[in-house]
Every structure is written in C-alpha cells, then in structure tokens.
C-alpha cells in the first residue's frame, strides 16, 4: 500500500494588474533588478500591517521567491505563515489606487485594509 502525504503550500499570488503596476514602478524609478518584498509588521488597528516595497538585497535562506507575469515577489517563511494564500491585486477606484491584499487568513481587517488580525 502506498501512502501519499499532501503538503498544502499555497504561497502568494500576484494578479496581472498588480504585476503591470509593479513593472511600471520599477521602470519609472529606474530600479531594474529589484523585486517586490512582502513583509508583515506588528501594529496597526488590527494587530499586523502589510509592508510592500521594492528591494534589491540578496535573498537569504528563509526567503521564498515567486515570479508572476515577469515580476519577482519575495517573502520570508515567518511572514508566509500569516499571508499564505494571499492574492495581491492592484485596484483603482474613486478614492485612489493601490495594492490590495486578499488574505484568506485574516480574521478581521480595518477600514484602510492594510491592517489585519489572524
């Protein structure tokens, strides 16, 4: 009898709109070779804040790397425990535009959508 063990590794995903916007920022700022770093910091209305920024530092052994539509996205194993399965989108609306996190692990979020609890 063969027993298969399934490992549920979802990681992150980046929509095509988010990848397009990231490419525009990289091109406008002249930061070729950069990647998007996704991090989590304590604080905010709900307990944790998303932190999304361009980075060019060498990756370390705890980093997880993904590529979506030609854009490299990096997070570390610790942050991934809070954002595993999260889709990052770029939305434009009446009150502005920005990256939106669709995090299936978030139990609550605040009005700004940049703070969450698990």
Biopython code that builds the backbone (N, CA, C, O; Angstrom):
import numpy as np
from Bio.PDB.StructureBuilder import StructureBuilder

atoms = [
    (1, "UNK", "N", (0.843, -1.182, 0.000)),
    (1, "UNK", "CA", (0.000, 0.000, 0.000)),
    (1, "UNK", "C", (0.883, 1.239, 0.000)),
    (1, "UNK", "O", (1.826, 1.339, 0.785)),
    (2, "UNK", "N", (0.577, 2.171, -0.873)),
    (2, "UNK", "CA", (1.322, 3.415, -0.979)),
    (2, "UNK", "C", (0.537, 4.512, -0.285)),
    (2, "UNK", "O", (-0.651, 4.697, -0.549)),
    (3, "UNK", "N", (1.191, 5.226, 0.588)),
    (3, "UNK", "CA", (0.554, 6.333, 1.293)),
    (3, "UNK", "C", (1.155, 7.622, 0.764)),
    (3, "UNK", "O", (2.372, 7.811, 0.782)),
    (4, "UNK", "N", (0.309, 8.484, 0.303)),
    (4, "UNK", "CA", (0.759, 9.786, -0.191)),
    (4, "UNK", "C", (0.497, 10.830, 0.863)),
    (4, "UNK", "O", (-0.579, 10.865, 1.459)),
    (5, "UNK", "N", (1.457, 11.666, 1.091)),
    (5, "UNK", "CA", (1.279, 12.772, 2.028)),
    (5, "UNK", "C", (1.199, 14.050, 1.218)),
    (5, "UNK", "O", (2.133, 14.391, 0.492)),
    (6, "UNK", "N", (0.104, 14.747, 1.335)),
    (6, "UNK", "CA", (-0.073, 16.002, 0.610)),
    (6, "UNK", "C", (0.387, 17.154, 1.479)),
    (6, "UNK", "O", (0.058, 17.228, 2.662)),
    (7, "UNK", "N", (1.136, 18.032, 0.891)),
    (7, "UNK", "CA", (1.592, 19.219, 1.598)),
    (7, "UNK", "C", (0.883, 20.408, 0.970)),
    (7, "UNK", "O", (0.955, 20.614, -0.242)),
    (8, "UNK", "N", (0.213, 21.173, 1.780)),
    (8, "UNK", "CA", (-0.532, 22.320, 1.296)),
    (8, "UNK", "C", (0.360, 23.562, 1.343)),
    (8, "UNK", "O", (0.493, 24.214, 2.379)),
    (9, "UNK", "N", (0.956, 23.867, 0.212)),
    (9, "UNK", "CA", (1.803, 25.061, 0.109)),
    (9, "UNK", "C", (1.153, 25.971, -0.930)),
    (9, "UNK", "O", (1.187, 25.692, -2.129)),
    (10, "UNK", "N", (0.577, 27.034, -0.459)),
    (10, "UNK", "CA", (-0.112, 27.929, -1.364)),
    (10, "UNK", "C", (0.756, 29.113, -1.751)),
    (10, "UNK", "O", (0.781, 29.502, -2.919)),
    (11, "UNK", "N", (1.459, 29.686, -0.802)),
    (11, "UNK", "CA", (2.298, 30.832, -1.100)),
    (11, "UNK", "C", (1.509, 32.092, -1.351)),
    (11, "UNK", "O", (0.453, 32.317, -0.760)),
    (12, "UNK", "N", (2.035, 32.900, -2.229)),
    (12, "UNK", "CA", (1.432, 34.174, -2.603)),
    (12, "UNK", "C", (1.064, 34.140, -4.071)),
    (12, "UNK", "O", (1.566, 33.310, -4.830)),
    (13, "UNK", "N", (0.184, 35.047, -4.468)),
    (13, "UNK", "CA", (-0.064, 35.245, -5.891)),
    (13, "UNK", "C", (-0.210, 36.736, -6.160)),
    (13, "UNK", "O", (-0.609, 37.512, -5.292)),
    (14, "UNK", "N", (0.118, 37.102, -7.363)),
    (14, "UNK", "CA", (0.073, 38.490, -7.810)),
    (14, "UNK", "C", (-0.803, 38.523, -9.049)),
    (14, "UNK", "O", (-0.572, 37.764, -9.990)),
    (15, "UNK", "N", (-1.803, 39.390, -9.062)),
    (15, "UNK", "CA", (-2.662, 39.474, -10.240)),
    (15, "UNK", "C", (-1.902, 40.148, -11.372)),
    (15, "UNK", "O", (-0.858, 40.768, -11.167)),
    (16, "UNK", "N", (-2.454, 40.007, -12.571)),
    (16, "UNK", "CA", (-1.842, 40.638, -13.731)),
    (16, "UNK", "C", (-1.820, 42.155, -13.576)),
    (16, "UNK", "O", (-0.857, 42.800, -13.989)),
    (17, "UNK", "N", (-2.869, 42.737, -12.987)),
    (17, "UNK", "CA", (-2.916, 44.191, -12.766)),
    (17, "UNK", "C", (-1.822, 44.626, -11.801)),
    (17, "UNK", "O", (-1.186, 45.659, -12.015)),
    (18, "UNK", "N", (-1.593, 43.855, -10.741)),
    (18, "UNK", "CA", (-0.550, 44.191, -9.769)),
    (18, "UNK", "C", (0.830, 44.060, -10.405)),
    (18, "UNK", "O", (1.704, 44.894, -10.168)),
    (19, "UNK", "N", (1.028, 43.031, -11.200)),
    (19, "UNK", "CA", (2.321, 42.843, -11.872)),
    (19, "UNK", "C", (2.593, 43.981, -12.852)),
    (19, "UNK", "O", (3.718, 44.473, -12.944)),
    (20, "UNK", "N", (1.566, 44.391, -13.576)),
    (20, "UNK", "CA", (1.714, 45.504, -14.524)),
    (20, "UNK", "C", (2.123, 46.774, -13.797)),
    (20, "UNK", "O", (3.022, 47.487, -14.242)),
    (21, "UNK", "N", (1.463, 47.059, -12.678)),
    (21, "UNK", "CA", (1.790, 48.272, -11.914)),
    (21, "UNK", "C", (3.195, 48.192, -11.330)),
    (21, "UNK", "O", (3.924, 49.184, -11.333)),
    (22, "UNK", "N", (3.581, 47.019, -10.828)),
    (22, "UNK", "CA", (4.928, 46.848, -10.280)),
    (22, "UNK", "C", (5.973, 47.085, -11.358)),
    (22, "UNK", "O", (6.990, 47.728, -11.099)),
    (23, "UNK", "N", (5.741, 46.576, -12.560)),
    (23, "UNK", "CA", (6.678, 46.794, -13.673)),
    (23, "UNK", "C", (6.790, 48.287, -13.992)),
    (23, "UNK", "O", (7.881, 48.785, -14.270)),
    (24, "UNK", "N", (5.655, 49.001, -13.951)),
    (24, "UNK", "CA", (5.661, 50.442, -14.208)),
    (24, "UNK", "C", (6.499, 51.177, -13.170)),
    (24, "UNK", "O", (7.276, 52.067, -13.517)),
    (25, "UNK", "N", (6.346, 50.813, -11.901)),
    (25, "UNK", "CA", (7.114, 51.456, -10.829)),
    (25, "UNK", "C", (8.603, 51.169, -11.003)),
    (25, "UNK", "O", (9.430, 52.071, -10.866)),
    (26, "UNK", "N", (8.939, 49.942, -11.298)),
    (26, "UNK", "CA", (10.344, 49.570, -11.498)),
    (26, "UNK", "C", (10.938, 50.369, -12.648)),
    (26, "UNK", "O", (12.061, 50.863, -12.548)),
    (27, "UNK", "N", (10.189, 50.498, -13.742)),
    (27, "UNK", "CA", (10.669, 51.243, -14.904)),
    (27, "UNK", "C", (10.774, 52.744, -14.605)),
    (27, "UNK", "O", (11.778, 53.371, -14.945)),
    (28, "UNK", "N", (9.745, 53.323, -13.971)),
    (28, "UNK", "CA", (9.734, 54.754, -13.669)),
    (28, "UNK", "C", (10.858, 55.139, -12.720)),
    (28, "UNK", "O", (11.486, 56.186, -12.883)),
    (29, "UNK", "N", (11.111, 54.293, -11.729)),
    (29, "UNK", "CA", (12.118, 54.605, -10.717)),
    (29, "UNK", "C", (13.517, 54.142, -11.109)),
    (29, "UNK", "O", (14.481, 54.383, -10.382)),
    (30, "UNK", "N", (13.629, 53.475, -12.261)),
    (30, "UNK", "CA", (14.934, 53.025, -12.719)),
    (30, "UNK", "C", (15.586, 52.043, -11.760)),
    (30, "UNK", "O", (16.786, 52.129, -11.500)),
    (31, "UNK", "N", (14.810, 51.122, -11.241)),
    (31, "UNK", "CA", (15.343, 50.173, -10.264)),
    (31, "UNK", "C", (15.315, 48.752, -10.823)),
    (31, "UNK", "O", (14.846, 47.821, -10.167)),
    (32, "UNK", "N", (15.819, 48.604, -12.032)),
    (32, "UNK", "CA", (15.865, 47.289, -12.676)),
    (32, "UNK", "C", (16.621, 46.312, -11.781)),
    (32, "UNK", "O", (17.582, 46.686, -11.110)),
    (33, "UNK", "N", (16.182, 45.074, -11.779)),
    (33, "UNK", "CA", (16.801, 44.063, -10.928)),
    (33, "UNK", "C", (16.193, 43.986, -9.553)),
    (33, "UNK", "O", (16.582, 43.141, -8.746)),
    (34, "UNK", "N", (15.243, 44.856, -9.273)),
    (34, "UNK", "CA", (14.562, 44.847, -7.977)),
    (34, "UNK", "C", (13.464, 43.805, -7.974)),
    (34, "UNK", "O", (13.073, 43.283, -9.018)),
    (35, "UNK", "N", (12.984, 43.519, -6.805)),
    (35, "UNK", "CA", (11.845, 42.632, -6.655)),
    (35, "UNK", "C", (10.924, 43.226, -5.596)),
    (35, "UNK", "O", (11.312, 44.130, -4.855)),
    (36, "UNK", "N", (9.711, 42.712, -5.534)),
    (36, "UNK", "CA", (8.760, 43.155, -4.518)),
    (36, "UNK", "C", (8.978, 42.317, -3.270)),
    (36, "UNK", "O", (8.945, 41.087, -3.324)),
    (37, "UNK", "N", (9.199, 42.980, -2.160)),
    (37, "UNK", "CA", (9.322, 42.301, -0.862)),
    (37, "UNK", "C", (8.000, 42.484, -0.128)),
    (37, "UNK", "O", (7.528, 43.610, 0.035)),
    (38, "UNK", "N", (7.405, 41.389, 0.312)),
    (38, "UNK", "CA", (6.175, 41.418, 1.091)),
    (38, "UNK", "C", (6.539, 41.015, 2.509)),
    (38, "UNK", "O", (7.089, 39.937, 2.737)),
    (39, "UNK", "N", (6.232, 41.884, 3.455)),
    (39, "UNK", "CA", (6.563, 41.618, 4.861)),
    (39, "UNK", "C", (5.350, 41.932, 5.730)),
    (39, "UNK", "O", (4.400, 42.584, 5.294)),
    (40, "UNK", "N", (5.406, 41.459, 6.949)),
    (40, "UNK", "CA", (4.367, 41.718, 7.938)),
    (40, "UNK", "C", (5.038, 42.361, 9.142)),
    (40, "UNK", "O", (6.084, 41.904, 9.601)),
    (41, "UNK", "N", (4.427, 43.425, 9.646)),
    (41, "UNK", "CA", (4.942, 44.106, 10.834)),
    (41, "UNK", "C", (3.831, 44.180, 11.875)),
    (41, "UNK", "O", (2.656, 44.305, 11.529)),
    (42, "UNK", "N", (4.195, 44.105, 13.115)),
    (42, "UNK", "CA", (3.225, 44.278, 14.186)),
    (42, "UNK", "C", (2.753, 45.715, 14.234)),
    (42, "UNK", "O", (3.534, 46.636, 13.996)),
    (43, "UNK", "N", (1.480, 45.916, 14.542)),
    (43, "UNK", "CA", (0.942, 47.272, 14.663)),
    (43, "UNK", "C", (-0.336, 47.432, 13.887)),
    (43, "UNK", "O", (-0.936, 46.453, 13.443)),
    (44, "UNK", "N", (-0.747, 48.655, 13.725)),
    (44, "UNK", "CA", (-1.978, 48.944, 13.003)),
    (44, "UNK", "C", (-3.210, 48.744, 13.875)),
    (44, "UNK", "O", (-3.103, 48.344, 15.034)),
    (45, "UNK", "N", (-4.336, 49.014, 13.331)),
    (45, "UNK", "CA", (-5.606, 48.921, 14.066)),
    (45, "UNK", "C", (-5.931, 47.497, 14.491)),
    (45, "UNK", "O", (-6.535, 47.285, 15.543)),
    (46, "UNK", "N", (-5.536, 46.520, 13.682)),
    (46, "UNK", "CA", (-5.954, 45.141, 13.926)),
    (46, "UNK", "C", (-4.847, 44.222, 14.430)),
    (46, "UNK", "O", (-5.115, 43.061, 14.741)),
    (47, "UNK", "N", (-3.623, 44.704, 14.517)),
    (47, "UNK", "CA", (-2.549, 43.877, 15.064)),
    (47, "UNK", "C", (-1.357, 43.682, 14.158)),
    (47, "UNK", "O", (-0.222, 43.665, 14.634)),
    (48, "UNK", "N", (-1.584, 43.534, 12.852)),
    (48, "UNK", "CA", (-0.500, 43.356, 11.891)),
    (48, "UNK", "C", (-0.710, 44.284, 10.709)),
    (48, "UNK", "O", (-1.843, 44.563, 10.318)),
    (49, "UNK", "N", (0.400, 44.763, 10.138)),
    (49, "UNK", "CA", (0.365, 45.587, 8.931)),
    (49, "UNK", "C", (1.082, 44.878, 7.806)),
    (49, "UNK", "O", (2.093, 44.208, 8.018)),
    (50, "UNK", "N", (0.545, 45.032, 6.596)),
    (50, "UNK", "CA", (1.252, 44.570, 5.404)),
    (50, "UNK", "C", (2.320, 45.601, 5.073)),
    (50, "UNK", "O", (2.101, 46.801, 5.233)),
    (51, "UNK", "N", (3.458, 45.141, 4.618)),
    (51, "UNK", "CA", (4.522, 46.024, 4.169)),
    (51, "UNK", "C", (4.961, 45.527, 2.802)),
    (51, "UNK", "O", (5.413, 44.390, 2.668)),
    (52, "UNK", "N", (4.832, 46.361, 1.800)),
    (52, "UNK", "CA", (5.130, 46.019, 0.416)),
    (52, "UNK", "C", (6.099, 47.061, -0.104)),
    (52, "UNK", "O", (5.781, 48.250, -0.121)),
    (53, "UNK", "N", (7.283, 46.628, -0.530)),
    (53, "UNK", "CA", (8.266, 47.591, -1.012)),
    (53, "UNK", "C", (9.216, 46.944, -2.006)),
    (53, "UNK", "O", (9.343, 45.721, -2.056)),
    (54, "UNK", "N", (9.880, 47.779, -2.795)),
    (54, "UNK", "CA", (10.882, 47.300, -3.743)),
    (54, "UNK", "C", (12.179, 47.062, -2.981)),
    (54, "UNK", "O", (12.560, 47.851, -2.117)),
    (55, "UNK", "N", (12.845, 45.974, -3.310)),
    (55, "UNK", "CA", (14.071, 45.581, -2.619)),
    (55, "UNK", "C", (15.053, 45.059, -3.653)),
    (55, "UNK", "O", (14.652, 44.552, -4.701)),
    (56, "UNK", "N", (16.325, 45.183, -3.361)),
    (56, "UNK", "CA", (17.339, 44.627, -4.260)),
    (56, "UNK", "C", (18.432, 43.878, -3.499)),
    (56, "UNK", "O", (19.469, 43.528, -4.063)),
    (57, "UNK", "N", (18.185, 43.636, -2.206)),
    (57, "UNK", "CA", (19.167, 42.926, -1.395)),
    (57, "UNK", "C", (19.192, 41.452, -1.769)),
    (57, "UNK", "O", (18.178, 40.911, -2.212)),
    (58, "UNK", "N", (20.327, 40.797, -1.599)),
    (58, "UNK", "CA", (20.392, 39.355, -1.875)),
    (58, "UNK", "C", (19.413, 38.593, -0.975)),
    (58, "UNK", "O", (19.198, 38.971, 0.177)),
    (59, "UNK", "N", (18.832, 37.533, -1.502)),
    (59, "UNK", "CA", (17.898, 36.718, -0.740)),
    (59, "UNK", "C", (18.660, 35.897, 0.288)),
    (59, "UNK", "O", (19.825, 35.556, 0.087)),
    (60, "UNK", "N", (17.982, 35.580, 1.406)),
    (60, "UNK", "CA", (18.620, 34.708, 2.388)),
    (60, "UNK", "C", (17.898, 33.367, 2.426)),
    (60, "UNK", "O", (16.917, 33.165, 1.711)),
    (61, "UNK", "N", (18.377, 32.466, 3.248)),
    (61, "UNK", "CA", (17.871, 31.098, 3.265)),
    (61, "UNK", "C", (16.418, 30.970, 3.702)),
    (61, "UNK", "O", (15.787, 29.955, 3.408)),
    (62, "UNK", "N", (15.870, 31.954, 4.387)),
    (62, "UNK", "CA", (14.468, 31.894, 4.826)),
    (62, "UNK", "C", (13.505, 32.502, 3.813)),
    (62, "UNK", "O", (12.290, 32.441, 4.000)),
    (63, "UNK", "N", (14.036, 33.083, 2.750)),
    (63, "UNK", "CA", (13.190, 33.734, 1.757)),
    (63, "UNK", "C", (12.526, 32.730, 0.823)),
    (63, "UNK", "O", (13.115, 31.714, 0.452)),
    (64, "UNK", "N", (11.298, 33.033, 0.456)),
    (64, "UNK", "CA", (10.539, 32.281, -0.538)),
    (64, "UNK", "C", (10.370, 33.211, -1.735)),
    (64, "UNK", "O", (9.975, 34.366, -1.574)),
    (65, "UNK", "N", (10.661, 32.721, -2.916)),
    (65, "UNK", "CA", (10.630, 33.533, -4.133)),
    (65, "UNK", "C", (9.565, 33.007, -5.088)),
    (65, "UNK", "O", (9.434, 31.800, -5.292)),
    (66, "UNK", "N", (8.806, 33.936, -5.669)),
    (66, "UNK", "CA", (7.776, 33.617, -6.645)),
    (66, "UNK", "C", (7.953, 34.563, -7.828)),
    (66, "UNK", "O", (8.496, 35.656, -7.668)),
    (67, "UNK", "N", (7.504, 34.158, -9.002)),
    (67, "UNK", "CA", (7.528, 35.029, -10.173)),
    (67, "UNK", "C", (6.155, 34.986, -10.828)),
    (67, "UNK", "O", (5.638, 33.917, -11.152)),
    (68, "UNK", "N", (5.577, 36.163, -11.017)),
    (68, "UNK", "CA", (4.265, 36.287, -11.631)),
    (68, "UNK", "C", (4.334, 37.312, -12.751)),
    (68, "UNK", "O", (4.689, 38.468, -12.521)),
    (69, "UNK", "N", (3.998, 36.893, -13.955)),
    (69, "UNK", "CA", (3.967, 37.796, -15.105)),
    (69, "UNK", "C", (5.282, 38.565, -15.240)),
    (69, "UNK", "O", (5.286, 39.734, -15.626)),
    (70, "UNK", "N", (6.388, 37.909, -14.923)),
    (70, "UNK", "CA", (7.701, 38.523, -15.050)),
    (70, "UNK", "C", (8.146, 39.365, -13.862)),
    (70, "UNK", "O", (9.199, 40.000, -13.924)),
    (71, "UNK", "N", (7.376, 39.387, -12.793)),
    (71, "UNK", "CA", (7.712, 40.168, -11.597)),
    (71, "UNK", "C", (8.072, 39.211, -10.466)),
    (71, "UNK", "O", (7.304, 38.306, -10.140)),
    (72, "UNK", "N", (9.250, 39.418, -9.868)),
    (72, "UNK", "CA", (9.672, 38.588, -8.747)),
    (72, "UNK", "C", (9.085, 39.154, -7.452)),
    (72, "UNK", "O", (9.154, 40.354, -7.184)),
    (73, "UNK", "N", (8.500, 38.242, -6.653)),
    (73, "UNK", "CA", (7.917, 38.583, -5.363)),
    (73, "UNK", "C", (8.592, 37.704, -4.315)),
    (73, "UNK", "O", (8.713, 36.492, -4.493)),
    (74, "UNK", "N", (9.032, 38.330, -3.216)),
    (74, "UNK", "CA", (9.766, 37.606, -2.179)),
    (74, "UNK", "C", (9.137, 37.886, -0.820)),
    (74, "UNK", "O", (8.746, 39.016, -0.525)),
    (75, "UNK", "N", (9.047, 36.865, -0.011)),
    (75, "UNK", "CA", (8.672, 36.994, 1.392)),
    (75, "UNK", "C", (9.491, 35.972, 2.160)),
    (75, "UNK", "O", (10.159, 35.133, 1.556)),
    (76, "UNK", "N", (9.449, 36.033, 3.472)),
    (76, "UNK", "CA", (10.180, 35.013, 4.222)),
    (76, "UNK", "C", (9.209, 34.028, 4.863)),
    (76, "UNK", "O", (8.001, 34.261, 4.901)),
    (77, "UNK", "N", (9.752, 32.937, 5.362)),
    (77, "UNK", "CA", (8.929, 31.861, 5.916)),
    (77, "UNK", "C", (8.064, 32.314, 7.079)),
    (77, "UNK", "O", (6.941, 31.836, 7.237)),
    (78, "UNK", "N", (8.570, 33.228, 7.893)),
    (78, "UNK", "CA", (7.807, 33.705, 9.049)),
    (78, "UNK", "C", (6.591, 34.501, 8.585)),
    (78, "UNK", "O", (5.480, 34.266, 9.061)),
    (79, "UNK", "N", (6.789, 35.432, 7.670)),
    (79, "UNK", "CA", (5.666, 36.222, 7.154)),
    (79, "UNK", "C", (4.665, 35.337, 6.430)),
    (79, "UNK", "O", (3.457, 35.569, 6.495)),
    (80, "UNK", "N", (5.168, 34.330, 5.745)),
    (80, "UNK", "CA", (4.298, 33.460, 4.967)),
    (80, "UNK", "C", (3.278, 32.738, 5.843)),
    (80, "UNK", "O", (2.194, 32.396, 5.373)),
    (81, "UNK", "N", (3.612, 32.504, 7.109)),
    (81, "UNK", "CA", (2.639, 31.846, 7.993)),
    (81, "UNK", "C", (1.393, 32.713, 8.184)),
    (81, "UNK", "O", (0.323, 32.181, 8.478)),
    (82, "UNK", "N", (1.507, 34.027, 8.025)),
    (82, "UNK", "CA", (0.381, 34.938, 8.186)),
    (82, "UNK", "C", (-0.314, 35.264, 6.869)),
    (82, "UNK", "O", (-1.484, 35.647, 6.861)),
    (83, "UNK", "N", (0.400, 35.112, 5.760)),
    (83, "UNK", "CA", (-0.158, 35.545, 4.478)),
    (83, "UNK", "C", (-0.219, 34.430, 3.437)),
    (83, "UNK", "O", (-0.431, 34.701, 2.255)),
    (84, "UNK", "N", (-0.036, 33.188, 3.860)),
    (84, "UNK", "CA", (-0.094, 32.072, 2.924)),
    (84, "UNK", "C", (-1.447, 32.054, 2.220)),
    (84, "UNK", "O", (-2.491, 32.093, 2.871)),
    (85, "UNK", "N", (-1.427, 31.996, 0.906)),
    (85, "UNK", "CA", (-2.657, 32.001, 0.122)),
    (85, "UNK", "C", (-3.139, 33.380, -0.270)),
    (85, "UNK", "O", (-4.178, 33.506, -0.918)),
    (86, "UNK", "N", (-2.412, 34.416, 0.106)),
    (86, "UNK", "CA", (-2.830, 35.786, -0.171)),
    (86, "UNK", "C", (-2.625, 36.151, -1.638)),
    (86, "UNK", "O", (-1.595, 35.840, -2.236)),
    (87, "UNK", "N", (-3.615, 36.807, -2.192)),
    (87, "UNK", "CA", (-3.522, 37.348, -3.543)),
    (87, "UNK", "C", (-3.327, 38.856, -3.420)),
    (87, "UNK", "O", (-4.072, 39.531, -2.709)),
    (88, "UNK", "N", (-2.328, 39.372, -4.114)),
    (88, "UNK", "CA", (-2.072, 40.814, -4.127)),
    (88, "UNK", "C", (-2.573, 41.354, -5.458)),
    (88, "UNK", "O", (-2.162, 40.891, -6.523)),
    (89, "UNK", "N", (-3.456, 42.330, -5.389)),
    (89, "UNK", "CA", (-4.060, 42.921, -6.572)),
    (89, "UNK", "C", (-3.729, 44.406, -6.594)),
    (89, "UNK", "O", (-3.302, 44.967, -5.585)),
    (90, "UNK", "N", (-3.924, 45.030, -7.726)),
    (90, "UNK", "CA", (-3.808, 46.482, -7.833)),
    (90, "UNK", "C", (-5.157, 46.988, -8.297)),
    (90, "UNK", "O", (-5.651, 46.584, -9.350)),
    (91, "UNK", "N", (-5.756, 47.873, -7.512)),
    (91, "UNK", "CA", (-7.087, 48.378, -7.837)),
    (91, "UNK", "C", (-7.072, 49.894, -7.940)),
    (91, "UNK", "O", (-6.323, 50.581, -7.246)),
    (92, "UNK", "N", (-7.924, 50.392, -8.828)),
    (92, "UNK", "CA", (-8.117, 51.822, -8.989)),
    (92, "UNK", "C", (-9.579, 52.120, -8.726)),
    (92, "UNK", "O", (-10.464, 51.421, -9.221)),
    (93, "UNK", "N", (-9.826, 53.151, -7.953)),
    (93, "UNK", "CA", (-11.202, 53.491, -7.621)),
    (93, "UNK", "C", (-11.393, 54.976, -7.491)),
    (93, "UNK", "O", (-10.489, 55.764, -7.770)),
    (94, "UNK", "N", (-12.564, 55.347, -7.068)),
    (94, "UNK", "CA", (-12.932, 56.750, -6.939)),
    (94, "UNK", "C", (-12.026, 57.494, -5.951)),
    (94, "UNK", "O", (-11.757, 58.682, -6.126)),
    (95, "UNK", "N", (-11.562, 56.796, -4.920)),
    (95, "UNK", "CA", (-10.785, 57.454, -3.875)),
    (95, "UNK", "C", (-9.288, 57.190, -3.978)),
    (95, "UNK", "O", (-8.543, 57.463, -3.037)),
    (96, "UNK", "N", (-8.848, 56.666, -5.103)),
    (96, "UNK", "CA", (-7.425, 56.441, -5.276)),
    (96, "UNK", "C", (-7.133, 55.046, -5.801)),
    (96, "UNK", "O", (-8.029, 54.288, -6.172)),
    (97, "UNK", "N", (-5.850, 54.741, -5.816)),
    (97, "UNK", "CA", (-5.404, 53.451, -6.339)),
    (97, "UNK", "C", (-4.351, 52.890, -5.402)),
    (97, "UNK", "O", (-3.681, 53.630, -4.681)),
    (98, "UNK", "N", (-4.216, 51.581, -5.423)),
    (98, "UNK", "CA", (-3.190, 50.958, -4.599)),
    (98, "UNK", "C", (-3.258, 49.447, -4.638)),
    (98, "UNK", "O", (-4.156, 48.856, -5.237)),
    (99, "UNK", "N", (-2.293, 48.845, -3.989)),
    (99, "UNK", "CA", (-2.241, 47.393, -3.901)),
    (99, "UNK", "C", (-3.210, 46.930, -2.823)),
    (99, "UNK", "O", (-3.300, 47.530, -1.752)),
    (100, "UNK", "N", (-3.930, 45.861, -3.119)),
    (100, "UNK", "CA", (-4.923, 45.317, -2.205)),
    (100, "UNK", "C", (-4.541, 43.876, -1.878)),
    (100, "UNK", "O", (-4.202, 43.097, -2.770)),
    (101, "UNK", "N", (-4.598, 43.530, -0.603)),
    (101, "UNK", "CA", (-4.272, 42.186, -0.134)),
    (101, "UNK", "C", (-5.553, 41.420, 0.132)),
    (101, "UNK", "O", (-6.372, 41.839, 0.950)),
    (102, "UNK", "N", (-5.731, 40.310, -0.549)),
    (102, "UNK", "CA", (-6.862, 39.419, -0.308)),
    (102, "UNK", "C", (-6.315, 38.224, 0.462)),
    (102, "UNK", "O", (-5.876, 37.236, -0.127)),
    (103, "UNK", "N", (-6.349, 38.333, 1.795)),
    (103, "UNK", "CA", (-5.710, 37.362, 2.680)),
    (103, "UNK", "C", (-6.764, 36.430, 3.286)),
    (103, "UNK", "O", (-7.588, 36.869, 4.089)),
    (104, "UNK", "N", (-6.744, 35.146, 2.907)),
    (104, "UNK", "CA", (-7.736, 34.219, 3.451)),
    (104, "UNK", "C", (-7.522, 33.909, 4.934)),
    (104, "UNK", "O", (-8.407, 33.336, 5.570)),
    (105, "UNK", "N", (-6.373, 34.272, 5.495)),
    (105, "UNK", "CA", (-6.072, 34.009, 6.901)),
    (105, "UNK", "C", (-6.554, 35.117, 7.830)),
    (105, "UNK", "O", (-6.609, 34.922, 9.044)),
    (106, "UNK", "N", (-6.902, 36.271, 7.280)),
    (106, "UNK", "CA", (-7.303, 37.418, 8.099)),
    (106, "UNK", "C", (-8.666, 37.177, 8.723)),
    (106, "UNK", "O", (-9.648, 36.926, 8.024)),
    (107, "UNK", "N", (-8.713, 37.256, 10.037)),
    (107, "UNK", "CA", (-9.988, 37.124, 10.756)),
    (107, "UNK", "C", (-10.725, 38.453, 10.772)),
    (107, "UNK", "O", (-11.949, 38.500, 10.649)),
    (108, "UNK", "N", (-9.959, 39.545, 10.927)),
    (108, "UNK", "CA", (-10.539, 40.885, 10.887)),
    (108, "UNK", "C", (-9.580, 41.798, 10.133)),
    (108, "UNK", "O", (-8.376, 41.546, 10.078)),
    (109, "UNK", "N", (-10.126, 42.852, 9.561)),
    (109, "UNK", "CA", (-9.319, 43.887, 8.912)),
    (109, "UNK", "C", (-9.873, 45.234, 9.352)),
    (109, "UNK", "O", (-10.992, 45.325, 9.858)),
    (110, "UNK", "N", (-9.081, 46.270, 9.155)),
    (110, "UNK", "CA", (-9.569, 47.606, 9.500)),
    (110, "UNK", "C", (-10.041, 48.311, 8.237)),
    (110, "UNK", "O", (-9.964, 47.745, 7.147)),
    (111, "UNK", "N", (-10.514, 49.500, 8.369)),
    (111, "UNK", "CA", (-11.057, 50.258, 7.246)),
    (111, "UNK", "C", (-10.056, 50.556, 6.141)),
    (111, "UNK", "O", (-10.433, 50.668, 4.974)),
    (112, "UNK", "N", (-8.786, 50.685, 6.498)),
    (112, "UNK", "CA", (-7.769, 51.001, 5.484)),
    (112, "UNK", "C", (-7.363, 49.761, 4.690)),
    (112, "UNK", "O", (-6.722, 49.884, 3.646)),
    (113, "UNK", "N", (-7.722, 48.577, 5.165)),
    (113, "UNK", "CA", (-7.403, 47.285, 4.537)),
    (113, "UNK", "C", (-5.914, 46.983, 4.535)),
    (113, "UNK", "O", (-5.484, 46.067, 3.834)),
    (114, "UNK", "N", (-5.121, 47.709, 5.284)),
    (114, "UNK", "CA", (-3.695, 47.435, 5.380)),
    (114, "UNK", "C", (-3.333, 46.833, 6.740)),
    (114, "UNK", "O", (-2.160, 46.574, 7.007)),
    (115, "UNK", "N", (-4.313, 46.613, 7.586)),
    (115, "UNK", "CA", (-4.099, 46.056, 8.906)),
    (115, "UNK", "C", (-5.054, 44.879, 9.073)),
    (115, "UNK", "O", (-6.198, 44.922, 8.621)),
    (116, "UNK", "N", (-4.561, 43.816, 9.737)),
    (116, "UNK", "CA", (-5.379, 42.622, 9.898)),
    (116, "UNK", "C", (-5.008, 41.879, 11.160)),
    (116, "UNK", "O", (-3.974, 42.146, 11.772)),
    (117, "UNK", "N", (-5.856, 40.946, 11.545)),
    (117, "UNK", "CA", (-5.542, 40.032, 12.657)),
    (117, "UNK", "C", (-5.781, 38.615, 12.165)),
    (117, "UNK", "O", (-6.539, 38.379, 11.224)),
    (118, "UNK", "N", (-5.110, 37.674, 12.833)),
    (118, "UNK", "CA", (-5.289, 36.247, 12.474)),
    (118, "UNK", "C", (-5.788, 35.469, 13.669)),
    (118, "UNK", "O", (-5.999, 34.260, 13.573)),
]
sb = StructureBuilder()
sb.init_structure("model")
sb.init_model(0)
sb.init_chain("A")
sb.init_seg("    ")
for serial, (resi, resn, name, xyz) in enumerate(atoms, 1):
    if name == "N":
        sb.init_residue(resn, " ", resi, " ")
    sb.init_atom(name, np.array(xyz, "f"), 0.0, 1.0, " ", f" {name:<3s}", serial, name[0])
structure = sb.get_structure()
